[in-house]
């Protein structure tokens, strides 16, 4: 049953995100043609600033989801009601704090943005971004019960409907009026509609949430949440700094127009990463239920199966991005938006490193390990800022992402070996190194011939080049992965599982 729930969630997530990606690319192309690069850069920059403000969330969402696993498994409605009421209260406080902090940033916006020539007031634009985030906190907390109950597909279906609505309205406004302010106001309205829809669905599926007789939260659960949050707070800081400061550093050192150029590549990379991250997020609850049983042998078996999928997917994805981005961007928005090859290579290396975290993150989150390695994100964020600022002077735009790569070292050399392998899986650090090193080697062996072939064989047509590169990426990396892994237990298990699920689906 767990496997079936996981596959359903993963398949729905992938389908939804493919549609999301297609809609996003159409919207981005129209945005660039109607408003230009400066607005595009501003879009990415303000999005990063808002993501940093999200530190205030402190990780309550992940802590709440972790503490919902057991009550949902035991059908303990009273505990679920108490946890959700507590969550609602916390999120309203967070919304207020985020709003105040956002207002405090207003005086410094001109310094962060730098030289820019747009007709709208940048402070007013930032306030609209801020309101979009603040409003989302008031209703989004009920998403958590769907995540914890392995019903991620419900959230994804609502989200795709939201994306279709918002993009249809925003594209229409851009084509007719070319008005950026209206573009942002539509985003706020649609976000409220999405969260209201999820709230209604949660109240309908879990009707007991509407009951008024709610007991105070059990002190043991509350203390556990607070403990998790204390650890997650540092993780929130690390995540916000590592993922949220790139555009700020680029804007302050290279200019907001460069932010706009990078945002096109970033959109492609985020789309690909989100597509497969959603699949892994969909099975976090399943892993959480597995870990409750405290069977490290079975946990490691499942872990290895997931790691094979994780590696195979991101080997194929990273190589495809490396070889297909340039002809795709040429077709999509034109050759003037292509960045130097070295920047692309660094971005792809970073994509692979981040993608290969998925299995460890899934097990770590499912086990609720947040407090134990709480200082690692601080080290990670400091490394990111220091090395990004240092490398940008020598390597330009690529240097910003080289700093991000360096910042991931504490995770791979300390956090994952110690906590995922040591605490959860009862395995050694050497085992961690062996498991990951073999996949890295296979990825390199797959990437080298694929890249060389697509670089040496060139066509005058970007469309033909994209098609050719896509075929090469589809064939070579997957054949090489098959040669190396088809004899393993993990491959046989994953193959049998997928065939079995597909067979049941057809029936």
C-alpha positions as CSV (number, residue, x, y, z in Angstrom):
1,X,0.0,0.0,0.0
2,X,2.9,2.3,0.8
3,X,4.5,1.7,-2.5
4,X,1.2,2.3,-4.4
5,X,0.6,5.6,-2.5
6,X,4.1,6.7,-3.2
7,X,3.9,6.0,-6.9
8,X,0.5,7.7,-7.3
9,X,1.8,10.8,-5.5
10,X,5.0,10.7,-7.5
11,X,3.3,10.2,-10.9
12,X,0.7,12.9,-10.2
13,X,3.5,15.3,-9.1
14,X,5.5,14.7,-12.3
15,X,2.5,15.2,-14.5
16,X,1.4,18.3,-12.7
17,X,4.9,19.8,-12.9
18,X,5.3,19.1,-16.6
19,X,2.2,21.1,-17.2
20,X,3.5,23.7,-14.8
21,X,6.8,23.9,-16.6
22,X,5.2,24.4,-20.0
23,X,2.9,27.1,-18.7
24,X,5.9,28.8,-17.0
25,X,8.0,28.9,-20.2
26,X,5.2,30.5,-22.2
27,X,4.6,33.0,-19.5
28,X,8.3,33.9,-19.1
29,X,8.7,34.4,-22.9
30,X,5.7,36.8,-23.0
31,X,7.0,38.6,-19.9
32,X,10.4,39.2,-21.5
33,X,8.9,40.4,-24.8
34,X,6.4,42.8,-23.1
35,X,8.4,44.1,-20.1
36,X,12.1,43.3,-20.8
37,X,15.1,42.2,-18.8
38,X,15.1,44.8,-16.1
39,X,11.6,43.7,-14.9
40,X,12.7,40.1,-15.2
41,X,15.7,40.8,-13.0
42,X,13.6,42.7,-10.5
43,X,11.2,39.7,-10.4
44,X,14.0,37.3,-9.5
45,X,15.7,39.7,-7.0
46,X,12.5,40.4,-5.0
47,X,11.6,36.7,-5.1
48,X,15.0,36.0,-3.4
49,X,14.5,38.7,-0.8
50,X,11.1,37.4,0.1
51,X,12.6,33.8,0.4
52,X,15.1,35.2,2.9
53,X,12.2,36.7,5.0
54,X,10.7,33.2,5.1
55,X,13.4,32.3,7.7
56,X,10.8,33.6,10.1
57,X,8.7,30.5,9.4
58,X,11.4,28.7,11.5
59,X,10.6,25.3,10.0
60,X,7.3,24.9,11.8
61,X,5.7,23.4,8.7
62,X,8.2,20.5,8.6
63,X,8.0,20.0,12.4
64,X,4.2,19.9,12.3
65,X,4.1,17.4,9.4
66,X,6.5,15.1,11.3
67,X,4.3,15.2,14.4
68,X,1.2,14.4,12.3
69,X,2.5,11.1,11.1
70,X,1.7,9.1,14.2
71,X,-1.8,10.7,15.0
72,X,-2.9,10.1,11.4
73,X,-1.6,6.5,11.4
74,X,-3.5,5.9,14.7
75,X,-6.6,8.0,13.7
76,X,-6.1,10.1,16.8
77,X,-8.4,13.0,15.8
78,X,-8.1,14.9,19.0
79,X,-4.3,15.2,18.7
80,X,-4.6,16.1,15.0
81,X,-7.1,18.9,15.9
82,X,-4.8,20.2,18.6
83,X,-1.8,20.2,16.4
84,X,-3.6,22.0,13.5
85,X,-5.0,24.7,15.8
86,X,-1.5,25.3,17.2
87,X,-0.2,25.5,13.7
88,X,-2.8,28.1,12.7
89,X,-1.9,30.3,15.7
90,X,1.8,30.1,14.9
91,X,1.4,31.0,11.2
92,X,-0.6,34.1,12.0
93,X,2.2,35.3,14.2
94,X,4.7,34.5,11.5
95,X,2.6,36.5,8.9
96,X,2.7,39.6,11.2
97,X,6.5,39.3,11.7
98,X,7.2,38.8,8.0
99,X,5.2,41.9,7.2
100,X,7.1,44.1,9.8
101,X,10.5,42.8,8.6
102,X,9.5,43.4,5.0
103,X,8.7,47.1,5.8
104,X,12.1,47.4,7.5
105,X,13.8,46.5,4.2
106,X,12.1,49.3,2.2
107,X,14.7,52.0,3.0
108,X,17.5,49.8,1.6
109,X,15.9,48.7,-1.6
110,X,17.7,51.3,-3.8
111,X,21.1,50.0,-2.6
112,X,20.1,46.4,-3.2
113,X,18.6,47.0,-6.7
114,X,21.2,49.5,-7.9
115,X,20.7,51.3,-11.3
116,X,17.4,50.6,-12.9
117,X,15.1,52.5,-15.2
118,X,11.5,51.5,-14.7
119,X,8.4,53.7,-14.4
120,X,6.9,52.0,-11.3
121,X,8.0,52.7,-7.8
122,X,10.2,49.8,-6.7
123,X,9.0,50.1,-3.1
124,X,5.4,49.7,-4.0
125,X,6.3,46.7,-6.2
126,X,8.1,45.2,-3.2
127,X,5.1,45.7,-1.0
128,X,3.0,43.8,-3.5
129,X,5.5,40.9,-3.3
130,X,5.4,41.1,0.5
131,X,1.6,41.0,0.6
132,X,1.5,37.9,-1.6
133,X,3.6,36.1,1.0
134,X,1.8,37.5,4.1
135,X,-1.6,36.5,2.8
136,X,-0.4,33.0,2.0
137,X,0.4,32.3,5.7
138,X,-3.1,32.9,6.8
139,X,-4.6,29.8,5.0
140,X,-1.7,27.7,3.8
141,X,-1.2,25.8,7.1
142,X,-3.9,23.2,6.2
143,X,-1.7,21.9,3.3
144,X,0.3,20.0,6.0
145,X,-2.3,17.4,6.7
146,X,-2.4,16.4,3.1
147,X,1.4,16.0,3.0
148,X,1.4,14.0,6.3
149,X,-1.4,11.8,5.1
150,X,0.3,10.9,1.8
151,X,-2.3,12.9,-0.2
152,X,0.2,15.2,-1.9
153,X,-1.6,14.7,-5.2
154,X,-4.5,16.8,-3.8
155,X,-2.2,19.8,-3.3
156,X,-0.6,19.3,-6.7
157,X,-4.0,19.2,-8.5
158,X,-5.1,22.4,-6.8
159,X,-1.8,24.0,-7.6
160,X,-1.9,23.2,-11.3
161,X,-5.4,24.7,-11.5
162,X,-4.0,27.8,-9.7
163,X,-1.1,28.0,-12.2
164,X,-3.4,27.7,-15.2
165,X,-5.6,30.5,-13.8
166,X,-2.8,32.9,-12.8
167,X,-0.8,32.5,-16.0
168,X,-3.9,32.9,-18.2
169,X,-4.8,36.1,-16.5
170,X,-1.2,37.4,-16.3
171,X,-0.5,36.7,-19.9
172,X,-3.7,38.4,-21.0
173,X,-2.8,41.5,-18.9
174,X,0.7,41.6,-20.2
175,X,-0.4,41.4,-23.9
176,X,-3.2,43.9,-23.5
177,X,-1.9,46.5,-21.0
178,X,1.9,45.6,-20.4
179,X,1.3,46.5,-16.7
180,X,3.6,45.0,-14.1
181,X,1.6,46.2,-11.1
182,X,-1.6,44.5,-12.4
183,X,0.5,41.4,-13.1
184,X,1.5,41.3,-9.4
185,X,-2.0,42.0,-8.1
186,X,-3.4,39.1,-10.1
187,X,-0.8,36.9,-8.4
188,X,-2.0,37.9,-4.9
189,X,-5.7,37.3,-5.8
190,X,-5.0,33.9,-7.3
191,X,-2.8,32.9,-4.3
192,X,-5.7,33.6,-1.9
193,X,-8.1,31.6,-4.1
194,X,-5.7,28.6,-4.1
195,X,-5.3,28.6,-0.3
196,X,-9.0,29.0,0.2
197,X,-9.6,25.9,-2.1
198,X,-7.1,23.8,-0.1
199,X,-8.8,24.9,3.1
200,X,-12.2,23.9,1.9
201,X,-10.9,20.5,0.7
202,X,-9.1,19.9,4.0
203,X,-12.3,20.7,5.9
204,X,-14.3,18.4,3.7
205,X,-11.9,15.4,3.8
206,X,-11.1,15.9,7.5
207,X,-14.4,17.2,8.7
208,X,-13.4,16.9,12.4
209,X,-11.0,19.9,11.9
210,X,-14.1,22.1,11.9
211,X,-15.1,21.0,15.4
212,X,-14.9,23.7,18.1
213,X,-14.1,21.4,21.1
214,X,-10.3,21.4,20.7
215,X,-8.1,20.3,23.5
216,X,-4.9,22.2,24.4
217,X,-1.9,20.7,22.6
218,X,-0.3,17.9,24.5
219,X,2.8,19.2,26.3
220,X,5.0,16.3,25.0
221,X,4.0,17.1,21.3
222,X,4.4,20.8,21.8
223,X,7.9,20.3,23.4
224,X,8.8,18.0,20.5
225,X,7.7,20.6,17.9
226,X,9.6,23.4,19.7
227,X,12.7,21.2,19.8
228,X,12.4,20.4,16.1
229,X,11.9,24.1,15.3
230,X,15.0,25.1,17.2
231,X,17.0,22.8,14.9
232,X,14.9,23.8,11.8
233,X,15.5,27.5,12.5
234,X,19.2,27.0,11.6
235,X,18.2,24.9,8.5
236,X,15.9,27.7,7.5
237,X,18.7,30.2,7.7
238,X,21.1,28.0,5.8
239,X,18.5,27.3,3.0
240,X,17.5,31.0,2.7
241,X,21.1,32.2,2.5
242,X,22.3,29.5,0.1
243,X,19.3,29.6,-2.2
244,X,18.2,33.2,-1.6
245,X,21.3,35.3,-1.8
246,X,22.6,34.5,-5.3
247,X,20.4,37.1,-7.1
248,X,21.2,39.7,-4.4
249,X,25.0,39.1,-4.9
250,X,24.6,39.2,-8.7
251,X,22.5,42.4,-8.5
252,X,24.9,44.2,-6.2
253,X,28.1,43.1,-8.1
254,X,27.1,42.6,-11.7
255,X,23.7,44.4,-12.1
256,X,20.0,43.6,-12.2
257,X,20.2,43.0,-16.0
258,X,22.5,40.0,-15.3
259,X,20.0,38.8,-12.8
260,X,17.5,38.8,-15.6
261,X,19.8,36.8,-17.9
262,X,20.5,34.2,-15.2
263,X,16.9,33.9,-14.2
264,X,16.1,32.2,-17.6
265,X,18.7,29.5,-16.8
266,X,17.5,29.4,-13.2
267,X,13.9,28.9,-14.3
268,X,14.9,25.9,-16.4
269,X,17.0,24.4,-13.6
270,X,14.4,25.0,-11.0
271,X,11.7,23.6,-13.2
272,X,13.7,20.4,-13.7
273,X,14.7,20.2,-10.0
274,X,11.2,20.8,-8.8
275,X,9.8,18.2,-11.1
276,X,11.8,15.4,-9.5
277,X,11.9,16.9,-6.0
278,X,8.1,16.7,-5.9
279,X,8.3,13.0,-6.7
280,X,10.6,12.5,-3.7
281,X,8.6,14.9,-1.5
282,X,5.6,12.7,-2.3
283,X,7.1,9.7,-0.6
284,X,8.5,11.5,2.5
285,X,5.3,10.5,4.5
286,X,5.7,6.9,3.4
287,X,9.3,6.8,4.6
288,X,8.2,8.5,7.9
289,X,5.7,5.6,8.4
290,X,8.5,3.1,7.6
291,X,10.9,4.6,10.1
292,X,8.3,4.4,12.9
293,X,8.8,0.6,12.7
294,X,12.5,1.1,13.6
295,X,13.8,-1.5,11.2
296,X,17.2,-0.2,10.0
297,X,17.8,-3.2,7.6
298,X,14.5,-2.5,5.7
299,X,15.2,1.2,5.9
300,X,18.6,0.8,4.2
301,X,17.1,-1.5,1.6
302,X,14.5,1.2,0.7
303,X,17.1,3.9,0.9
304,X,19.3,2.1,-1.7
305,X,16.4,1.7,-4.0
306,X,15.6,5.4,-3.8
307,X,19.3,6.3,-4.2
308,X,19.5,4.4,-7.5
309,X,16.4,6.2,-8.8
310,X,17.8,9.5,-7.5
311,X,21.2,9.0,-9.2
312,X,19.8,7.7,-12.5
313,X,17.3,10.6,-12.7
314,X,19.8,13.3,-11.9
315,X,22.5,11.8,-14.1
316,X,20.1,12.0,-17.0
317,X,18.6,15.4,-16.0
318,X,22.0,17.1,-15.4
319,X,23.5,15.9,-18.7
320,X,20.3,16.9,-20.6
321,X,20.4,20.4,-19.2
322,X,24.1,20.7,-20.1
323,X,23.5,19.6,-23.7
324,X,20.1,21.0,-24.4
325,X,19.8,24.4,-22.7
326,X,21.5,26.5,-25.3
327,X,19.5,25.3,-28.4
328,X,16.4,25.5,-26.2
329,X,17.0,29.1,-25.1
330,X,17.8,30.0,-28.8
331,X,14.4,28.7,-29.8
332,X,12.6,30.0,-26.7
333,X,13.8,33.6,-26.4
334,X,16.8,34.1,-28.7
335,X,20.6,33.8,-28.8
336,X,21.1,37.1,-27.0
337,X,20.0,35.4,-23.7
338,X,22.7,32.7,-23.9
339,X,25.3,32.8,-21.1
340,X,29.0,31.6,-21.4
341,X,29.5,27.9,-21.5
342,X,31.6,27.9,-18.3
343,X,28.6,29.4,-16.4
344,X,26.4,26.6,-17.7
345,X,28.9,23.9,-16.6
346,X,29.1,25.3,-13.1
347,X,25.3,25.6,-12.9
348,X,24.9,22.0,-14.0
349,X,27.4,20.7,-11.5
350,X,25.5,22.6,-8.8
351,X,22.2,21.1,-10.1
352,X,23.6,17.6,-9.8
353,X,25.0,18.2,-6.3
354,X,21.6,19.6,-5.1
355,X,19.7,16.8,-6.9
356,X,21.7,14.1,-5.3
357,X,20.6,15.3,-1.8
358,X,17.1,14.2,-2.4
359,X,17.3,10.7,-0.9
360,X,19.2,11.9,2.2
361,X,16.9,14.8,2.7
362,X,13.8,12.5,2.4
363,X,15.1,10.2,5.1
364,X,16.4,12.9,7.3
365,X,13.1,14.9,7.2
366,X,11.0,11.7,7.7
367,X,13.1,10.8,10.8
368,X,12.6,14.3,12.1
369,X,16.4,15.0,12.4
370,X,16.5,18.8,12.5
371,X,17.9,19.7,15.9
372,X,20.9,17.3,15.9
373,X,22.7,19.0,13.0
374,X,21.3,22.5,13.6
375,X,24.7,24.3,13.2
376,X,25.6,22.8,9.8
377,X,23.3,25.2,7.9
378,X,25.1,28.2,9.6
379,X,28.5,26.9,8.3
380,X,26.9,26.2,4.9
381,X,25.5,29.8,4.6
382,X,28.7,31.4,5.7
383,X,30.7,29.4,3.2
384,X,28.3,30.4,0.5
385,X,28.5,34.1,1.1
386,X,32.3,34.2,1.6
387,X,33.2,32.1,-1.4
388,X,30.5,33.6,-3.7
389,X,31.8,37.1,-3.0
390,X,35.4,35.9,-3.4
391,X,34.9,33.9,-6.6
392,X,32.7,36.5,-8.3
393,X,35.7,38.8,-8.4
394,X,37.8,36.2,-10.3
395,X,35.2,34.2,-12.3
396,X,32.3,36.6,-12.7
397,X,28.8,35.1,-12.7
398,X,30.1,31.5,-12.5
399,X,31.9,32.4,-9.3
400,X,28.6,33.0,-7.5
401,X,27.5,29.4,-8.1
402,X,31.0,28.0,-7.4
403,X,30.5,29.5,-3.9
404,X,27.2,27.6,-3.7
405,X,29.0,24.4,-4.6
406,X,31.6,24.9,-1.9
407,X,28.8,25.5,0.7
408,X,27.5,22.0,0.2
409,X,30.7,20.3,1.4
410,X,29.6,20.2,5.1
411,X,26.5,18.3,4.1
412,X,28.3,15.6,2.1
413,X,31.4,15.3,4.4
414,X,29.7,15.5,7.8
415,X,25.9,15.8,8.1
416,X,24.6,13.0,5.8
417,X,27.3,10.5,6.7
418,X,26.8,11.0,10.4
419,X,23.0,11.4,10.8
420,X,21.4,9.7,7.8
421,X,23.9,6.8,7.6
422,X,25.0,6.7,11.3
423,X,21.7,7.4,13.1
424,X,19.0,6.3,10.8
425,X,20.5,3.5,8.7
426,X,23.1,2.3,11.2
427,X,25.8,2.3,8.5
428,X,29.4,3.7,8.4
429,X,30.7,6.8,6.8
430,X,32.8,4.6,4.5
431,X,29.6,3.0,3.3
432,X,28.2,6.5,2.5
433,X,31.3,7.3,0.5
434,X,31.1,4.0,-1.4
435,X,27.4,4.5,-2.2
436,X,27.8,8.0,-3.6
437,X,31.2,7.7,-5.2
438,X,30.1,4.9,-7.6
439,X,27.2,7.0,-8.8
440,X,29.4,10.1,-9.3
441,X,31.8,8.0,-11.4
442,X,29.0,6.6,-13.6
443,X,27.6,10.2,-14.0
444,X,31.0,11.4,-15.2
445,X,31.4,8.4,-17.6
446,X,27.9,9.2,-19.0
447,X,28.4,12.9,-19.3
448,X,31.8,13.0,-21.2
449,X,30.8,11.2,-24.4
450,X,27.3,12.8,-24.5
451,X,28.8,16.3,-24.1
452,X,31.5,15.8,-26.7
453,X,29.1,14.4,-29.3
454,X,26.6,17.2,-28.9
455,X,29.5,19.8,-29.1
456,X,31.2,18.3,-32.1
457,X,28.2,17.6,-34.2
458,X,26.5,21.0,-34.9
459,X,23.5,22.0,-37.1
460,X,22.5,25.4,-38.4
461,X,19.0,24.9,-37.1
462,X,18.4,25.3,-33.4
463,X,15.3,23.1,-33.7
464,X,17.3,20.3,-35.3
465,X,20.2,20.8,-32.8
466,X,17.7,20.5,-29.9
467,X,16.2,17.4,-31.3
468,X,19.5,15.8,-32.0
469,X,21.0,16.6,-28.6
470,X,17.8,15.3,-26.9
471,X,18.1,12.0,-28.7
472,X,21.8,11.6,-27.7
473,X,20.9,12.5,-24.1
474,X,18.1,10.0,-24.1
475,X,20.3,7.2,-25.4
476,X,23.9,7.4,-24.1
477,X,23.4,8.2,-20.4
478,X,20.6,5.7,-20.0
479,X,22.5,2.9,-21.8
480,X,25.5,3.5,-19.6
481,X,23.4,3.6,-16.4
482,X,21.7,0.4,-17.5
483,X,25.1,-1.3,-18.2
484,X,26.3,-0.5,-14.7
485,X,23.2,-1.1,-12.7
486,X,20.9,-3.6,-14.4
487,X,22.4,-6.5,-12.4
488,X,21.8,-4.9,-9.0
489,X,19.1,-5.8,-6.5
490,X,18.0,-2.1,-6.5
491,X,17.4,-2.1,-10.2
492,X,15.5,-5.3,-10.1
493,X,13.4,-4.0,-7.2
494,X,12.6,-0.7,-8.9
495,X,11.8,-2.4,-12.2
496,X,9.5,-4.9,-10.6
497,X,7.8,-2.2,-8.5
498,X,7.1,0.0,-11.5
499,X,5.8,-2.9,-13.6
500,X,3.6,-4.0,-10.8
501,X,2.1,-0.6,-10.2
502,X,1.5,0.0,-13.9
503,X,-0.2,-3.4,-14.1
504,X,-2.5,-2.5,-11.2
505,X,-3.2,0.8,-12.8
506,X,-4.3,-0.8,-16.1
507,X,-6.7,-3.1,-14.3
